[in-house]
């Protein structure tokens, strides 16, 4: 059986760090309130001339180097983002060009904060059907560009960044002992659109718009939706929370992460947390956290790793893999 294995990781965080105290002079809030309610202490913000393609390319190059893969060896690129450089073409093709890759194909995937899980699942399907062997999957966001910096309920939550992984085809036995992606589960429900959305777009206002969120409603649905796709992963593999070595959730809010882990019975020492330093980087949050834990030695070969995310739409999903 063909399995999809992650063979290299890369990350990039903009140089500018905005601490909670910096926000006190922008909106009516306090550093203590932000940290208490969200777990966030700081976030990274792109420079004026820095774009999603810029930061995505940097994470991509690091992932390729870590995997020992040349861009010429790639078959395709999937970029998960809600903040593309242009309405079209896809920012993925811009990164493709910058990497000097003039073959194969590249496209963007838009599932907001679930984008990386959706992109990784899509890459797995392409690999498992035998049509490709090496894929670059990127999550990159410049959410600071779509924030209303007068809205204290949203501007304190988000940051910018990029993470990337190289996914390669490998032979497995078809058992749960295989390395690579073992199962994935995706969901969406458009009836929740008004709870988390951007109030602009080419076909409506002709403008980019700003992020709008009903925070309490998002929190109310989050834990149940996360639990749904994780239980689906357990059902399809026979694993339980006791089998999980590392839980890498979307880094939206530490209260949501803690509540989800408690409900699932995953101890806090198995949960990878970066939201305190990165804020919510949407589609970039999981690869940033995953790569950090792999780089510092927490995630080791053979470990069972559980990824999950929920985003605007609503979209939500999980990926369970053996490292």
C-alpha positions as a Markdown table, in Angstrom:
| # | Residue | x | y | z |
|---|---|---|---|---|
| 1 | Unk | 0.0 | 0.0 | 0.0 |
| 2 | Unk | 1.3 | 3.5 | -0.8 |
| 3 | Unk | 1.5 | 5.8 | 2.2 |
| 4 | Unk | 2.2 | 9.5 | 2.3 |
| 5 | Unk | 5.2 | 10.3 | 4.6 |
| 6 | Unk | 6.3 | 13.7 | 5.7 |
| 7 | Unk | 10.1 | 13.9 | 4.9 |
| 8 | Unk | 10.9 | 17.5 | 5.6 |
| 9 | Unk | 9.7 | 20.5 | 7.5 |
| 10 | Unk | 10.2 | 24.2 | 7.1 |
| 11 | Unk | 9.0 | 27.4 | 8.9 |
| 12 | Unk | 9.2 | 31.1 | 8.6 |
| 13 | Unk | 8.1 | 33.8 | 11.1 |
| 14 | Unk | 8.4 | 37.5 | 10.3 |
| 15 | Unk | 11.0 | 39.5 | 12.2 |
| 16 | Unk | 8.6 | 41.9 | 13.7 |
| 17 | Unk | 7.1 | 40.8 | 17.0 |
| 18 | Unk | 4.0 | 42.5 | 18.4 |
| 19 | Unk | 3.6 | 41.9 | 22.1 |
| 20 | Unk | 0.3 | 42.2 | 23.9 |
| 21 | Unk | 1.5 | 45.4 | 25.5 |
| 22 | Unk | 1.9 | 46.9 | 22.0 |
| 23 | Unk | -1.8 | 46.5 | 21.4 |
| 24 | Unk | -2.7 | 48.6 | 24.5 |
| 25 | Unk | -1.8 | 51.7 | 22.5 |
| 26 | Unk | -3.9 | 50.6 | 19.5 |
| 27 | Unk | -7.2 | 49.4 | 21.0 |
| 28 | Unk | -8.9 | 49.5 | 24.4 |
| 29 | Unk | -7.5 | 46.3 | 25.9 |
| 30 | Unk | -4.8 | 45.1 | 28.3 |
| 31 | Unk | -1.9 | 42.6 | 28.0 |
| 32 | Unk | -3.2 | 40.7 | 30.9 |
| 33 | Unk | -6.8 | 40.4 | 29.5 |
| 34 | Unk | -5.5 | 39.1 | 26.2 |
| 35 | Unk | -3.3 | 36.4 | 27.7 |
| 36 | Unk | -5.9 | 35.4 | 30.2 |
| 37 | Unk | -8.7 | 35.0 | 27.6 |
| 38 | Unk | -6.6 | 33.5 | 24.7 |
| 39 | Unk | -3.2 | 32.3 | 26.0 |
| 40 | Unk | -1.5 | 34.6 | 23.5 |
| 41 | Unk | 1.5 | 36.7 | 24.6 |
| 42 | Unk | 2.8 | 37.9 | 21.3 |
| 43 | Unk | 2.5 | 37.4 | 17.5 |
| 44 | Unk | 4.6 | 38.0 | 14.4 |
| 45 | Unk | 3.6 | 40.7 | 11.9 |
| 46 | Unk | 4.9 | 40.9 | 8.3 |
| 47 | Unk | 6.9 | 43.9 | 7.2 |
| 48 | Unk | 5.3 | 46.4 | 4.8 |
| 49 | Unk | 6.9 | 44.9 | 1.8 |
| 50 | Unk | 6.5 | 41.2 | 2.9 |
| 51 | Unk | 3.8 | 39.1 | 1.2 |
| 52 | Unk | 2.3 | 35.6 | 1.6 |
| 53 | Unk | 4.4 | 34.4 | -1.4 |
| 54 | Unk | 7.5 | 35.7 | 0.3 |
| 55 | Unk | 7.0 | 33.9 | 3.6 |
| 56 | Unk | 5.6 | 30.8 | 1.9 |
| 57 | Unk | 8.7 | 30.6 | -0.3 |
| 58 | Unk | 11.0 | 30.8 | 2.7 |
| 59 | Unk | 9.2 | 28.0 | 4.6 |
| 60 | Unk | 9.1 | 26.0 | 1.4 |
| 61 | Unk | 12.9 | 26.3 | 0.8 |
| 62 | Unk | 13.6 | 25.2 | 4.3 |
| 63 | Unk | 11.3 | 22.1 | 4.0 |
| 64 | Unk | 12.9 | 21.1 | 0.7 |
| 65 | Unk | 16.4 | 21.4 | 2.2 |
| 66 | Unk | 15.4 | 19.3 | 5.2 |
| 67 | Unk | 13.9 | 16.6 | 2.9 |
| 68 | Unk | 16.9 | 16.7 | 0.5 |
| 69 | Unk | 14.5 | 17.3 | -2.3 |
| 70 | Unk | 15.2 | 19.6 | -5.3 |
| 71 | Unk | 12.3 | 21.6 | -6.7 |
| 72 | Unk | 12.9 | 19.7 | -10.0 |
| 73 | Unk | 11.9 | 16.6 | -8.2 |
| 74 | Unk | 8.5 | 17.9 | -7.1 |
| 75 | Unk | 5.3 | 16.9 | -8.9 |
| 76 | Unk | 3.0 | 19.5 | -7.4 |
| 77 | Unk | 2.6 | 22.3 | -4.8 |
| 78 | Unk | -0.5 | 23.0 | -2.7 |
| 79 | Unk | -0.6 | 26.3 | -0.8 |
| 80 | Unk | -3.2 | 26.6 | 2.0 |
| 81 | Unk | -4.0 | 30.3 | 2.4 |
| 82 | Unk | -6.9 | 32.8 | 2.9 |
| 83 | Unk | -4.6 | 35.7 | 2.2 |
| 84 | Unk | -3.3 | 35.3 | -1.3 |
| 85 | Unk | -1.1 | 37.8 | -3.0 |
| 86 | Unk | -3.7 | 38.4 | -5.7 |
| 87 | Unk | -7.2 | 37.4 | -6.5 |
| 88 | Unk | -5.6 | 35.4 | -9.3 |
| 89 | Unk | -3.4 | 33.7 | -10.2 |
| 90 | Unk | -3.0 | 31.4 | -7.3 |
| 91 | Unk | -0.1 | 32.4 | -5.0 |
| 92 | Unk | 1.1 | 28.7 | -5.3 |
| 93 | Unk | 2.1 | 29.3 | -8.9 |
| 94 | Unk | 4.1 | 32.4 | -7.9 |
| 95 | Unk | 6.0 | 30.2 | -5.3 |
| 96 | Unk | 6.4 | 27.6 | -8.0 |
| 97 | Unk | 8.0 | 30.1 | -10.3 |
| 98 | Unk | 10.3 | 31.5 | -7.6 |
| 99 | Unk | 11.5 | 27.9 | -6.8 |
| 100 | Unk | 12.4 | 27.5 | -10.5 |
| 101 | Unk | 9.8 | 24.8 | -11.0 |
| 102 | Unk | 8.4 | 24.9 | -14.5 |
| 103 | Unk | 6.7 | 21.5 | -14.6 |
| 104 | Unk | 3.9 | 19.8 | -12.7 |
| 105 | Unk | 1.2 | 22.0 | -11.2 |
| 106 | Unk | 0.4 | 24.2 | -8.3 |
| 107 | Unk | -2.8 | 25.6 | -6.7 |
| 108 | Unk | -4.2 | 27.3 | -3.7 |
| 109 | Unk | -6.6 | 25.7 | -1.2 |
| 110 | Unk | -8.9 | 27.9 | 0.8 |
| 111 | Unk | -10.4 | 26.4 | 3.9 |
| 112 | Unk | -9.3 | 29.2 | 6.3 |
| 113 | Unk | -7.8 | 27.8 | 9.5 |
| 114 | Unk | -8.5 | 24.2 | 8.4 |
| 115 | Unk | -6.5 | 24.9 | 5.2 |
| 116 | Unk | -3.4 | 22.9 | 6.0 |
| 117 | Unk | -5.4 | 19.8 | 7.1 |
| 118 | Unk | -7.4 | 20.0 | 3.9 |
| 119 | Unk | -4.3 | 20.5 | 1.8 |
| 120 | Unk | -2.4 | 17.6 | 3.5 |
| 121 | Unk | -5.5 | 15.4 | 3.0 |
| 122 | Unk | -5.6 | 16.4 | -0.7 |
| 123 | Unk | -1.9 | 15.6 | -1.1 |
| 124 | Unk | -2.4 | 12.2 | 0.5 |
| 125 | Unk | -5.1 | 11.4 | -2.0 |
| 126 | Unk | -2.9 | 12.3 | -5.0 |
| 127 | Unk | -0.1 | 10.2 | -3.7 |
| 128 | Unk | -2.2 | 7.2 | -2.8 |
| 129 | Unk | -3.8 | 7.1 | -6.2 |
| 130 | Unk | -0.3 | 6.9 | -7.7 |
| 131 | Unk | -0.4 | 10.0 | -9.8 |
| 132 | Unk | 2.4 | 11.8 | -8.0 |
| 133 | Unk | 5.3 | 10.9 | -5.7 |
| 134 | Unk | 6.5 | 14.2 | -4.2 |
| 135 | Unk | 4.4 | 17.1 | -3.1 |
| 136 | Unk | 5.2 | 20.4 | -1.3 |
| 137 | Unk | 2.4 | 21.4 | 1.1 |
| 138 | Unk | 2.5 | 25.0 | 2.4 |
| 139 | Unk | 0.4 | 26.9 | 4.9 |
| 140 | Unk | 1.1 | 30.7 | 4.7 |
| 141 | Unk | -0.9 | 33.6 | 6.0 |
| 142 | Unk | -0.6 | 37.4 | 6.3 |
| 143 | Unk | -3.8 | 37.9 | 8.4 |
| 144 | Unk | -2.5 | 41.2 | 9.6 |
| 145 | Unk | -3.6 | 42.6 | 6.2 |
| 146 | Unk | -7.3 | 41.7 | 6.7 |
| 147 | Unk | -7.7 | 42.7 | 10.4 |
| 148 | Unk | -9.7 | 45.7 | 11.6 |
| 149 | Unk | -7.2 | 47.2 | 14.0 |
| 150 | Unk | -10.0 | 49.1 | 15.7 |
| 151 | Unk | -11.8 | 45.8 | 16.6 |
| 152 | Unk | -10.4 | 44.6 | 19.9 |
| 153 | Unk | -12.3 | 41.3 | 19.7 |
| 154 | Unk | -10.3 | 40.2 | 16.6 |
| 155 | Unk | -7.1 | 42.1 | 16.1 |
| 156 | Unk | -5.5 | 40.7 | 19.3 |
| 157 | Unk | -5.9 | 37.1 | 18.1 |
| 158 | Unk | -4.1 | 36.7 | 14.8 |
| 159 | Unk | -0.5 | 36.7 | 13.5 |
| 160 | Unk | 1.4 | 36.0 | 10.4 |
| 161 | Unk | 3.7 | 33.1 | 9.4 |
| 162 | Unk | 4.3 | 30.2 | 7.2 |
| 163 | Unk | 5.0 | 26.5 | 7.5 |
| 164 | Unk | 5.7 | 23.8 | 4.9 |
| 165 | Unk | 6.2 | 20.1 | 4.6 |
| 166 | Unk | 7.4 | 17.8 | 1.9 |
| 167 | Unk | 5.2 | 14.7 | 1.4 |
| 168 | Unk | 6.6 | 11.7 | -0.4 |
| 169 | Unk | 5.2 | 8.4 | -1.5 |
| 170 | Unk | 6.5 | 5.3 | 0.4 |
| 171 | Unk | 5.5 | 1.7 | 0.4 |
| 172 | Unk | 3.6 | 0.4 | 3.5 |
| 173 | Unk | 2.0 | -2.9 | 4.5 |
| 174 | Unk | -1.4 | -1.4 | 4.8 |
| 175 | Unk | -1.5 | -1.7 | 8.6 |
| 176 | Unk | -1.6 | 0.8 | 11.4 |
| 177 | Unk | 2.1 | 0.1 | 11.9 |
| 178 | Unk | 2.9 | 1.9 | 8.7 |
| 179 | Unk | 4.7 | 5.3 | 8.8 |
| 180 | Unk | 2.8 | 8.1 | 7.1 |
| 181 | Unk | -0.8 | 9.4 | 7.0 |
| 182 | Unk | -3.1 | 6.7 | 8.3 |
| 183 | Unk | -6.4 | 8.4 | 8.1 |
| 184 | Unk | -8.0 | 11.9 | 7.6 |
| 185 | Unk | -11.5 | 13.3 | 8.0 |
| 186 | Unk | -12.8 | 16.6 | 6.6 |
| 187 | Unk | -16.1 | 18.4 | 7.3 |
| 188 | Unk | -17.8 | 21.7 | 6.4 |
| 189 | Unk | -21.1 | 23.4 | 7.1 |
| 190 | Unk | -21.8 | 26.7 | 5.3 |
| 191 | Unk | -24.7 | 27.5 | 7.5 |
| 192 | Unk | -22.2 | 28.9 | 10.0 |
| 193 | Unk | -20.7 | 31.4 | 7.6 |
| 194 | Unk | -21.8 | 34.6 | 9.5 |
| 195 | Unk | -20.0 | 33.4 | 12.6 |
| 196 | Unk | -16.5 | 33.8 | 11.1 |
| 197 | Unk | -16.0 | 35.6 | 7.8 |
| 198 | Unk | -14.4 | 38.5 | 5.9 |
| 199 | Unk | -16.8 | 41.2 | 5.0 |
| 200 | Unk | -15.5 | 41.8 | 1.5 |
| 201 | Unk | -14.5 | 40.2 | -1.8 |
| 202 | Unk | -14.2 | 40.7 | -5.6 |
| 203 | Unk | -17.8 | 39.6 | -6.3 |
| 204 | Unk | -19.5 | 41.4 | -3.4 |
| 205 | Unk | -17.9 | 44.7 | -2.4 |
| 206 | Unk | -14.9 | 44.7 | -4.8 |
| 207 | Unk | -12.7 | 45.2 | -1.7 |
| 208 | Unk | -10.6 | 42.9 | 0.4 |
| 209 | Unk | -12.7 | 43.5 | 3.5 |
| 210 | Unk | -11.9 | 42.7 | 7.2 |
| 211 | Unk | -12.2 | 39.7 | 9.4 |
| 212 | Unk | -15.4 | 39.5 | 11.5 |
| 213 | Unk | -16.1 | 36.9 | 14.2 |
| 214 | Unk | -18.7 | 36.0 | 16.7 |
| 215 | Unk | -16.2 | 34.7 | 19.3 |
| 216 | Unk | -18.7 | 33.1 | 21.7 |
| 217 | Unk | -20.4 | 31.2 | 18.8 |
| 218 | Unk | -17.1 | 30.0 | 17.4 |
| 219 | Unk | -16.0 | 28.7 | 20.9 |
| 220 | Unk | -19.4 | 27.1 | 21.4 |
| 221 | Unk | -19.1 | 25.0 | 18.3 |
| 222 | Unk | -15.3 | 24.4 | 18.3 |
| 223 | Unk | -14.9 | 21.6 | 20.9 |
| 224 | Unk | -17.7 | 19.5 | 19.6 |
| 225 | Unk | -16.6 | 19.8 | 16.0 |
| 226 | Unk | -13.0 | 19.0 | 16.9 |
| 227 | Unk | -14.1 | 16.0 | 18.9 |
| 228 | Unk | -16.2 | 14.8 | 16.0 |
| 229 | Unk | -13.3 | 14.4 | 13.5 |
| 230 | Unk | -10.9 | 13.0 | 16.1 |
| 231 | Unk | -13.4 | 10.3 | 17.1 |
| 232 | Unk | -13.8 | 9.5 | 13.4 |
| 233 | Unk | -10.0 | 9.1 | 13.2 |
| 234 | Unk | -10.1 | 6.7 | 16.2 |
| 235 | Unk | -13.0 | 4.7 | 14.7 |
| 236 | Unk | -11.1 | 4.2 | 11.4 |
| 237 | Unk | -7.8 | 3.2 | 12.9 |
| 238 | Unk | -8.7 | 1.5 | 16.2 |
| 239 | Unk | -6.5 | 4.0 | 18.1 |
| 240 | Unk | -7.6 | 5.8 | 21.3 |
| 241 | Unk | -6.3 | 8.9 | 23.0 |
| 242 | Unk | -4.0 | 6.6 | 25.0 |
| 243 | Unk | -2.2 | 5.8 | 21.8 |
| 244 | Unk | -1.5 | 9.4 | 20.8 |
| 245 | Unk | 2.1 | 10.5 | 21.3 |
| 246 | Unk | 1.5 | 14.1 | 20.2 |
| 247 | Unk | -1.6 | 16.2 | 19.7 |
| 248 | Unk | -0.9 | 19.1 | 17.3 |
| 249 | Unk | -4.1 | 21.3 | 17.2 |
| 250 | Unk | -4.8 | 24.4 | 15.3 |
| 251 | Unk | -3.5 | 27.2 | 17.5 |
| 252 | Unk | -6.5 | 29.5 | 17.7 |
| 253 | Unk | -7.0 | 29.9 | 21.5 |
| 254 | Unk | -5.5 | 28.1 | 24.4 |
| 255 | Unk | -8.9 | 27.7 | 26.1 |
| 256 | Unk | -10.2 | 25.9 | 23.1 |
| 257 | Unk | -7.1 | 23.7 | 22.9 |
| 258 | Unk | -7.3 | 22.9 | 26.6 |
| 259 | Unk | -11.0 | 22.1 | 26.5 |
| 260 | Unk | -10.6 | 19.8 | 23.5 |
| 261 | Unk | -7.7 | 17.9 | 25.1 |
| 262 | Unk | -9.7 | 17.4 | 28.3 |
| 263 | Unk | -12.7 | 16.2 | 26.5 |
| 264 | Unk | -10.6 | 13.7 | 24.5 |
| 265 | Unk | -8.6 | 12.6 | 27.5 |
| 266 | Unk | -5.3 | 13.7 | 26.1 |
| 267 | Unk | -2.9 | 14.9 | 28.8 |
| 268 | Unk | -1.4 | 18.4 | 28.5 |
| 269 | Unk | 2.1 | 17.1 | 28.3 |
| 270 | Unk | 1.2 | 15.6 | 24.9 |
| 271 | Unk | -0.2 | 18.8 | 23.5 |
| 272 | Unk | 2.0 | 21.0 | 21.3 |
| 273 | Unk | 1.4 | 24.7 | 22.0 |
| 274 | Unk | 2.7 | 27.7 | 20.0 |
| 275 | Unk | -0.3 | 30.0 | 20.3 |
| 276 | Unk | 1.3 | 31.9 | 23.1 |
| 277 | Unk | 4.1 | 33.0 | 20.8 |
| 278 | Unk | 2.5 | 33.0 | 17.4 |
| 279 | Unk | -1.1 | 33.8 | 17.9 |
| 280 | Unk | -3.6 | 32.4 | 15.4 |
| 281 | Unk | -1.8 | 32.1 | 12.1 |
| 282 | Unk | -4.7 | 30.3 | 10.4 |
| 283 | Unk | -3.5 | 27.8 | 7.8 |
| 284 | Unk | 0.1 | 28.2 | 9.0 |
| 285 | Unk | -0.5 | 27.3 | 12.6 |
| 286 | Unk | -0.4 | 23.5 | 12.4 |
| 287 | Unk | 2.8 | 23.3 | 10.2 |
| 288 | Unk | 4.5 | 25.9 | 12.4 |
| 289 | Unk | 3.7 | 23.8 | 15.5 |
| 290 | Unk | 4.3 | 20.5 | 13.9 |
| 291 | Unk | 7.7 | 21.5 | 12.5 |
| 292 | Unk | 8.8 | 23.1 | 15.8 |
| 293 | Unk | 8.0 | 19.9 | 17.7 |
| 294 | Unk | 9.8 | 17.8 | 15.2 |
| 295 | Unk | 12.8 | 20.1 | 15.1 |
| 296 | Unk | 13.3 | 20.2 | 18.8 |
| 297 | Unk | 13.1 | 16.4 | 19.1 |
| 298 | Unk | 9.7 | 16.0 | 20.8 |
| 299 | Unk | 8.2 | 14.3 | 17.8 |
| 300 | Unk | 10.3 | 11.2 | 17.0 |
| 301 | Unk | 10.2 | 8.6 | 14.3 |
| 302 | Unk | 7.4 | 6.2 | 14.9 |
| 303 | Unk | 5.3 | 8.5 | 17.0 |
| 304 | Unk | 1.6 | 8.7 | 16.5 |
| 305 | Unk | 0.7 | 12.4 | 15.8 |
| 306 | Unk | -2.8 | 13.8 | 15.7 |
| 307 | Unk | -3.6 | 17.0 | 13.8 |
| 308 | Unk | -6.9 | 18.9 | 13.9 |
| 309 | Unk | -8.3 | 22.2 | 12.9 |
| 310 | Unk | -11.4 | 24.3 | 12.6 |
| 311 | Unk | -11.9 | 27.4 | 10.6 |
| 312 | Unk | -14.4 | 29.8 | 9.0 |
| 313 | Unk | -17.2 | 28.3 | 7.0 |
| 314 | Unk | -17.2 | 26.4 | 9.3 |
| 315 | Unk | -14.6 | 23.9 | 8.1 |
| 316 | Unk | -13.0 | 21.3 | 10.3 |
| 317 | Unk | -10.8 | 18.2 | 9.9 |
| 318 | Unk | -8.3 | 15.8 | 11.4 |
| 319 | Unk | -5.2 | 13.9 | 10.1 |
| 320 | Unk | -3.7 | 11.0 | 12.1 |
| 321 | Unk | -0.2 | 9.9 | 11.0 |
| 322 | Unk | 2.8 | 7.9 | 12.2 |
| 323 | Unk | 5.9 | 10.1 | 12.0 |
